[in-house]
Each structure stands twice: as structure tokens, then as C-alpha cells.
Amino acid sequence: MTDAPAIPAGERLGFSFLYFAPHLGPEHHRWFGRLAHHGYALAELPVVEATDAELDALRTAAEAEGLGTSAVGFAVAGANPISPDRNERRAAVEHLARLAEKTARLGGALLAGPIHSAYGLWTEEPPTEDERQRCIEVLQAAGERAKGYGVTLAVEPLNRFESYFLNTATDCDALVRAVDHPHVVAALDTHHAHIEEGDLVGAIQAHAGTLGHVQLSENHRGTPGRGQLAFPRVLEALDAIQYRGWLVVEAFSRQSPAFGSALRIWRELDDGPESVLAAGAKLTAPRG
């Protein structure tokens, strides 16, 4: 990663369409133009529920505005990478391979998200070494399948209220190193890191050799820049480790009320999509 050219942060800026909904339709296509207007270079698109026809339409809409694409997805119940059931782990490899295929159909080369364990499943115990070994084996197999599509898998730790299995940058770095596959990297979401890490800069440094994707998200998951995250320090720390990947603004809302409730978003956190897009674009704007 350190051999990549020093592309300005503003030219690596993306926006996550999870702000709008987990399942996108034609009514969301107009926002690609607004991303381009605000200076974004990438749209990060949810793909778990997307059909091939929907993926094709999303790709066409993004390309019409000159935007690149990446994908966001997650592991699911019945295809849990850390399950003791061998058949379920095989299903997990197939699920992640299908997400990689969807990413490629979008024209993207990276799928990010909590792909390490099924979202929303709990054992009510800390993670075990057996679970870790199962995850490593699944991600190795899934990474090889993703390689065939030209896609890299970015493993995202979540905070303790959303996952028991993988919470910290140090643990994610160790997991990715153990997987040891060129198409499996670490991801960092500043919202989760704000909760779990004692030192956000230190968390970034812990990822120095494995970090392949970054999501810029406020502590409250609302309008970036209106919370406790020190984004200038985050960007400085990323520069210090020569991170050259995407910087994706991730905010959540009640644009989709059911999805907002699922994420425990009980109130409006912003003044509408345009305000969030504008605020996100300012995060990487040159400072005079």
C-alpha cells in the first residue's frame, strides 16, 4: 500500500448510499449527480439485497456522472463465517463470493463491511479461538473467490453493541494478517473506533500494514463535522501511514424509517441529504 501514488484526499472521497436505504431503487439514482456536484469521486453502494438488474442500473447511473463505485455488504445468519456448522461456513464462502460478484457487476473493486461474522447474532460470550480459526479459513476461501472477480474484501470491525466477534483495530489487523491473502484487507470505520479505541490515531497506526478502506463517520453517525470526531487528526494519521485508499463518508438517517430504526436512529441527525453531502465534502477540502 505504501507504494501507491499520493493522490489528494479530495480525489479519493466517497459517499455511502446507506444514508438513503439498504436497498436502492430508481428513486435514488438522482443522488449520483449530487455526489458529483459536491466533488465526490465514488459512490459506495449496498449490494446484499440488490438484483443483477438493479446493479446494472446503479452502475449506469454512477458512470453517467463519472463516479467510481465500491460496495458494502455483511455476513448473514445461515451463512455465518464463524459457525461450528461446516455446511454453514461453506454457505458463508458462497455468500461472500456472491457479494464479490455483485461488486464486480457494479464496476467496483472493493467490498467493505462486517463480513467476519453474521450481523445480529450473539452467543452472549466473548469470541473464542475456534471461532477465529473458522473465520480465517472462510475469509481465505472467500478472498480467493473474490480474486477471480478482481475484488478485494475489506473486513470491518464493529462496536461491542453490534458485534461480539471483532471490535478493535488491533484484532482486525491480526485477523487479516492471519488470513494472509492479497484480496483481504482491513477496514476502519471511525464511528466504531470512536467507541472501542482508547486512541483513534493509535488505532490507525495499528492498521499500518493491512488497512485498505476507511469510512469517515461521526460518533453519533449524523452530519460529519458536527460531533466529537477530530477528522483532521484522522486524515493526518492516515497520511502518516501512507494510506492511499478511499475515504468514504458514512452517515445514517431516517430516510428509510425501518432501516433507521434497525440502526437505533430515533431522531433526525441532519438537515437533509444536501447538508450531509456538503459537510462530508468539507472533511477533505484543503485548509488554508
TIROTI-592442 format. One line per 10 residues: number of its first residue (from 1); their letters; for each residue x, y, z of C-alpha. Coordinates in Angstrom, 3 decimals, padded with zeros to 6 digits. Each point is the difference from the previous one (the first is absolute). Layout:
<recs>
NUM	a	X:Y:Z ~ ...
</recs>
This chain:
<recs>
1	mtdapaipag	000.000:000.000:000.000 ~ 002.829:002.394:000.680 ~ 001.107:-000.095:-003.651 ~ -003.257:001.578:-001.213 ~ 000.162:003.573:-001.344 ~ -000.898:002.846:002.333 ~ -003.433:000.834:-001.456 ~ -001.594:002.974:001.820 ~ -002.590:-001.008:002.569 ~ -002.738:001.933:-001.785
11	erlgfsflyf	000.475:-002.141:-003.086 ~ -000.471:-003.150:002.105 ~ -003.221:001.135:001.649 ~ -003.068:-002.214:-000.088 ~ -003.503:000.027:001.442 ~ -001.956:-002.968:001.320 ~ -003.507:-000.400:-001.368 ~ -000.945:-001.801:003.205 ~ -000.960:003.527:001.015 ~ -003.058:-000.439:-002.227
21	aphlgpehhr	-000.900:-003.688:000.358 ~ 001.459:-003.526:000.121 ~ -001.797:-000.861:-003.255 ~ 000.214:002.577:-002.778 ~ -002.464:000.670:-002.782 ~ -000.430:002.435:-002.921 ~ -001.123:002.709:002.429 ~ 003.556:000.129:001.342 ~ 001.766:000.404:-003.332 ~ -000.275:003.791:-000.006
31	wfgrlahhgy	002.371:000.162:002.927 ~ 002.928:-001.096:-002.139 ~ -000.151:003.385:-001.682 ~ -000.026:001.739:003.363 ~ 003.089:-001.953:001.082 ~ 001.795:001.177:-003.107 ~ -001.186:003.574:000.617 ~ 001.515:-000.021:003.485 ~ 003.306:-001.397:-001.231 ~ -000.210:-003.660:000.965
41	alaelpvvea	001.844:-002.550:-002.104 ~ -001.661:-003.213:001.216 ~ -003.390:-001.376:000.962 ~ 000.016:-002.827:002.544 ~ -003.079:-002.118:-000.637 ~ -001.769:-002.681:002.068 ~ -000.227:-003.257:-001.942 ~ -001.333:-002.723:002.316 ~ -003.597:000.317:-001.224 ~ 000.737:001.343:-003.491
51	tdaeldalrt	-001.045:-001.936:-003.102 ~ 002.202:-000.172:-003.079 ~ -002.344:002.365:-001.845 ~ 000.196:002.489:002.875 ~ 003.793:-000.252:000.057 ~ 000.173:000.674:-003.743 ~ -002.226:003.057:000.381 ~ 002.068:001.316:002.920 ~ 003.218:-000.432:-001.967 ~ -001.438:001.848:-002.988
61	aaeaeglgts	-001.204:002.853:002.218 ~ 003.363:000.314:001.761 ~ 002.024:-000.153:-003.201 ~ -002.197:002.666:-001.592 ~ 001.251:002.389:002.702 ~ 003.634:-001.112:-000.264 ~ -000.081:-001.727:003.379 ~ 001.826:-003.130:001.054 ~ -001.722:-002.605:002.143 ~ 000.727:-002.201:002.977
71	avgfavagan	-002.375:-002.286:001.854 ~ -001.073:-000.540:003.576 ~ -001.310:-003.327:001.297 ~ -000.048:-002.274:003.015 ~ -000.103:-003.607:001.107 ~ -003.453:-001.401:000.763 ~ -001.690:-002.623:002.148 ~ 000.067:-003.388:-001.680 ~ 003.322:000.910:-001.626 ~ 002.006:000.887:003.074
81	pispdrnerr	003.801:-000.153:-000.486 ~ 000.573:-000.958:003.635 ~ -002.734:-002.632:000.306 ~ 001.044:-003.439:001.332 ~ -002.114:-001.486:-002.819 ~ 002.226:-000.817:-002.979 ~ -002.888:000.312:-002.454 ~ -000.818:003.455:001.304 ~ 003.615:001.057:-000.441 ~ -000.101:-001.274:-003.574
91	aavehlarla	-003.135:002.101:-000.455 ~ 001.950:002.974:001.404 ~ 002.679:-000.393:-002.667 ~ -002.698:-000.142:-002.669 ~ -001.758:003.050:001.442 ~ 003.193:002.066:000.067 ~ 000.915:-001.175:-003.495 ~ -003.416:001.120:-001.220 ~ 000.521:003.407:001.615 ~ 003.354:000.244:-001.793
101	ektarlggal	-001.708:-000.899:-003.265 ~ -002.575:002.736:000.623 ~ 002.800:002.472:000.706 ~ 001.649:-000.828:-003.304 ~ -003.331:000.397:-001.777 ~ -000.145:003.525:001.422 ~ 003.398:000.676:-001.510 ~ 001.552:000.098:003.448 ~ 003.150:-001.621:001.330 ~ -000.645:000.072:003.753
111	lagpihsayg	-002.679:-001.400:002.320 ~ 000.047:001.319:003.572 ~ -001.972:-000.933:003.068 ~ -000.352:-002.359:002.963 ~ 000.651:-003.138:-002.015 ~ 001.737:-001.762:002.896 ~ -003.141:-001.240:001.770 ~ -003.761:000.036:-000.473 ~ -001.439:003.386:000.885 ~ -002.378:-000.049:002.950
121	lwteeppted	000.875:-003.450:001.358 ~ 001.268:-000.289:003.579 ~ 001.351:-002.818:002.156 ~ 000.014:002.194:003.129 ~ 003.646:-001.005:000.447 ~ 003.313:001.494:-001.157 ~ 001.366:-001.286:-003.319 ~ 001.873:-003.283:000.107 ~ 003.164:-001.174:-001.714 ~ -002.049:-002.619:-001.862
131	erqrcievlq	-002.204:002.747:-001.420 ~ 003.067:001.955:-001.045 ~ 001.482:-002.982:-001.811 ~ -003.272:-000.642:-001.808 ~ -000.141:003.632:-001.072 ~ 003.556:-000.147:-001.327 ~ -000.779:-003.060:-002.104 ~ -003.190:001.505:-001.418 ~ 001.679:003.301:-000.854 ~ 002.891:-001.814:-001.673
141	aagerakgyg	-002.442:-001.898:-002.210 ~ -002.162:003.069:-000.607 ~ 003.066:002.098:-000.815 ~ 001.012:-002.495:-002.654 ~ -003.495:000.100:-001.505 ~ 000.013:003.816:000.119 ~ 003.350:000.026:-001.767 ~ -001.686:-001.663:-002.967 ~ -002.307:003.016:-000.293 ~ 002.787:002.536:000.477
151	vtlaveplnr	-001.496:001.004:003.356 ~ 001.641:000.575:003.374 ~ -001.852:-000.733:003.259 ~ 000.378:002.599:002.766 ~ -000.767:-001.359:003.483 ~ -001.690:002.567:002.249 ~ 000.070:-000.230:003.812 ~ -003.207:001.104:001.731 ~ -000.603:001.410:003.432 ~ -000.949:-002.311:002.870
161	fesyflntat	-003.695:000.853:-000.320 ~ -000.123:-001.350:-003.559 ~ 002.466:-002.886:000.128 ~ 001.744:-002.109:002.611 ~ 002.495:-001.573:-002.385 ~ 002.171:002.823:-001.398 ~ 000.141:003.414:001.645 ~ 003.480:001.539:-000.143 ~ 002.576:001.052:-002.556 ~ 002.662:-002.156:001.631
171	dcdalvravd	-002.161:-003.114:-000.201 ~ -001.008:000.771:-003.585 ~ 003.609:000.489:-001.014 ~ 000.944:-003.327:001.596 ~ -002.912:-001.761:-001.706 ~ 000.882:001.347:-003.443 ~ 003.663:-000.925:000.491 ~ -001.053:-003.529:000.946 ~ -002.211:-000.249:-003.103 ~ 003.046:001.075:-001.993
181	hphvvaaldt	-001.767:000.447:-003.334 ~ 000.690:002.933:-002.349 ~ -003.731:000.497:-000.591 ~ -000.894:000.288:003.697 ~ 000.794:003.274:001.789 ~ -001.085:001.870:003.107 ~ -002.583:002.763:000.126 ~ -000.361:002.777:002.559 ~ -003.283:001.752:000.826 ~ 000.633:003.023:002.206
191	hhahieegdl	-003.392:-000.326:001.722 ~ 000.783:-003.481:001.301 ~ 003.579:000.964:000.786 ~ -001.208:003.015:001.986 ~ -001.823:-002.409:002.308 ~ 002.554:-002.791:000.223 ~ 003.413:001.637:-000.201 ~ 001.807:001.893:002.737 ~ 001.955:001.899:-002.660 ~ -001.350:000.373:-003.526
201	vgaiqahagt	003.377:001.014:-001.401 ~ 001.531:-003.051:001.637 ~ -002.722:-002.163:-001.553 ~ 000.920:001.315:-003.436 ~ 003.660:-000.705:000.656 ~ -000.937:-003.548:001.048 ~ -001.400:-000.507:-003.507 ~ 003.084:001.323:-001.791 ~ 000.760:-003.187:-001.899 ~ -003.528:-001.245:-000.667
211	lghvqlsenh	-002.339:002.993:-000.290 ~ -001.736:000.033:-003.362 ~ -003.199:001.997:000.539 ~ -001.203:002.857:002.216 ~ -003.494:001.212:000.829 ~ -000.246:003.466:001.534 ~ -002.938:-000.025:002.399 ~ -000.886:002.200:002.964 ~ -000.319:-001.281:003.534 ~ -003.797:000.487:-000.304
221	rgtpgrgqla	-000.080:-001.167:-003.646 ~ -001.572:003.268:-001.110 ~ 001.357:003.010:-001.874 ~ 003.813:-000.301:-000.144 ~ 001.737:002.858:001.734 ~ -002.797:000.559:002.498 ~ 001.151:-002.510:002.575 ~ 003.018:-001.072:002.007 ~ 002.160:-001.495:-002.752 ~ 003.210:001.921:-000.669
231	fprvlealda	000.047:-000.651:-003.734 ~ 003.105:002.143:-000.707 ~ 001.968:-002.215:002.403 ~ -001.418:-003.100:-001.664 ~ 001.103:001.183:-003.432 ~ 003.429:000.991:001.295 ~ 000.430:-003.457:001.547 ~ -001.045:-001.655:-003.264 ~ 002.527:002.110:-001.881 ~ 002.672:-001.000:002.501
241	iqyrgwlvve	-000.472:-003.698:-000.794 ~ -000.193:000.840:-003.732 ~ -003.569:-001.228:-000.334 ~ -001.081:000.491:-003.620 ~ -003.433:-001.634:-000.071 ~ -003.512:001.398:-000.097 ~ -001.377:002.307:002.673 ~ -003.730:-000.691:000.109 ~ -002.326:002.314:001.910 ~ -002.532:-002.165:001.822
251	afsrqspafg	-002.974:001.613:001.695 ~ -003.342:-001.514:000.928 ~ -003.488:001.405:000.063 ~ -003.692:-000.760:000.053 ~ -000.303:000.403:-003.775 ~ -001.037:-003.661:000.212 ~ -001.910:-000.087:003.315 ~ 000.265:-003.771:000.463 ~ 003.754:000.036:-000.614 ~ 000.439:002.988:002.294
261	salriwreld	-001.812:-001.842:002.762 ~ 002.089:-003.136:-000.576 ~ 003.097:002.146:000.604 ~ -001.617:001.654:003.037 ~ -000.218:003.383:-001.723 ~ -002.980:001.427:001.875 ~ 000.257:003.667:-000.987 ~ 001.043:002.062:-002.990 ~ 003.769:000.469:000.102 ~ 000.368:002.471:-002.864
271	dgpesvlaag	-001.690:002.666:-002.095 ~ -000.498:-002.213:-003.032 ~ 002.160:-001.759:-002.597 ~ 001.443:003.160:-001.560 ~ 001.294:001.190:003.368 ~ 001.651:-003.357:000.675 ~ 001.611:-000.133:-003.450 ~ 001.332:003.533:000.416 ~ 001.321:-000.687:003.507 ~ 001.692:-003.210:-001.107
281	akltaprg	001.695:001.730:-002.898 ~ 001.509:002.525:002.403 ~ 001.808:-002.721:001.942 ~ 002.713:-000.357:-002.651 ~ -000.082:003.548:-001.383 ~ 003.413:001.763:000.046 ~ 000.462:002.140:003.073 ~ 001.483:003.420:-000.582
</recs>
